[in-house]
C-alpha cells in the first residue's frame, strides 16, 4: 500500500488558517483536515493574520477529511483573546 505523504505547504510551513472558535467548548476549527495530511496529535504554531507574530500553539484533537478540531496546547499560557478567523496555522517541527 502507498504511504500517504503530506502535501507541500504554501508558505514556509503554513498549512491553513483558523476558520472559527467555539467559545462554549474552547476549540478551534482549522480549514484543513486529514485529506491534507493532518493527523490527531499534530502540533502547530498560530501566527497573526495581520502581523508575522507567533500567538501560541494548538494541538489537533480530531482530523476530519476537510477540517480539523484543535485545542490550545497545554503548558502554554492561554492567549488574552482567542485566535481570530484568518490567523495562520504553521507547522514548526
C-alpha positions as CSV (number, residue, x, y, z in Angstrom):
1,X,0.0,0.0,0.0
2,X,1.1,3.5,-0.8
3,X,2.1,5.6,2.2
4,X,0.2,9.0,2.5
5,X,2.5,11.9,2.1
6,X,1.8,15.3,3.4
7,X,1.2,17.9,0.8
8,X,3.7,20.7,0.3
9,X,2.8,23.8,2.3
10,X,2.3,27.1,0.6
11,X,4.2,29.5,2.8
12,X,7.2,28.3,4.8
13,X,5.3,25.7,6.8
14,X,1.8,27.3,6.5
15,X,-0.8,24.6,6.2
16,X,-4.1,26.6,6.7
17,X,-5.9,29.1,8.7
18,X,-8.2,29.3,11.8
19,X,-11.8,29.1,10.5
20,X,-13.6,29.7,13.7
21,X,-13.6,29.4,17.5
22,X,-16.2,27.6,19.6
23,X,-16.2,29.6,22.9
24,X,-18.5,27.3,24.7
25,X,-16.3,24.2,24.2
26,X,-12.9,26.0,23.8
27,X,-11.8,24.6,20.5
28,X,-10.7,25.9,17.1
29,X,-11.8,24.8,13.6
30,X,-8.9,24.8,11.1
31,X,-9.7,24.8,7.4
32,X,-7.6,21.7,6.5
33,X,-8.0,18.1,7.5
34,X,-6.9,14.5,7.0
35,X,-7.1,14.9,3.2
36,X,-4.2,17.4,3.7
37,X,-2.2,15.1,5.9
38,X,-3.3,16.5,9.2
39,X,-3.5,13.9,12.0
40,X,-4.6,13.8,15.6
41,X,-1.8,14.9,17.9
42,X,-0.1,17.2,15.3
43,X,1.0,20.5,16.8
44,X,1.0,23.9,15.1
45,X,2.0,27.4,15.9
46,X,-0.6,30.1,15.3
47,X,0.6,33.4,13.7
48,X,-1.4,36.6,13.5
49,X,-3.1,37.2,10.1
50,X,-2.2,40.9,10.4
51,X,1.5,40.6,11.6
52,X,4.1,37.9,11.4
53,X,3.9,37.3,15.1
54,X,3.5,34.0,16.9
55,X,0.4,33.9,19.1
56,X,0.5,30.4,20.6
57,X,0.3,26.7,19.9
58,X,-2.5,24.3,19.2
59,X,-2.8,20.5,19.1
60,X,-5.1,18.6,16.8
61,X,-7.7,16.6,18.7
62,X,-9.7,15.4,15.7
63,X,-9.0,15.5,12.0
64,X,-11.9,15.1,9.6
65,X,-11.3,15.0,5.8
66,X,-11.7,18.7,5.2
67,X,-11.4,20.4,8.6
68,X,-9.6,19.8,11.9
69,X,-10.5,20.5,15.5
70,X,-7.7,21.9,17.6
71,X,-7.3,22.8,21.3
72,X,-4.9,25.3,22.8
73,X,-1.7,23.4,23.6
74,X,-1.4,22.6,27.3
75,X,1.6,24.1,29.1
76,X,1.4,27.4,27.3
77,X,-0.4,30.4,28.7
78,X,-3.8,31.0,27.2
79,X,-3.9,33.9,24.9
80,X,-5.6,37.0,26.3
81,X,-8.1,36.7,23.4
82,X,-8.9,33.7,21.3
83,X,-7.1,33.3,17.9
84,X,-9.0,35.0,15.2
85,X,-10.5,33.7,12.0
86,X,-7.8,34.0,9.3
87,X,-4.9,33.6,11.7
88,X,-2.3,31.3,10.0
89,X,-1.6,27.8,11.1
90,X,2.1,26.9,10.7
91,X,3.9,23.6,11.1
92,X,7.1,24.4,13.0
93,X,8.6,21.0,13.8
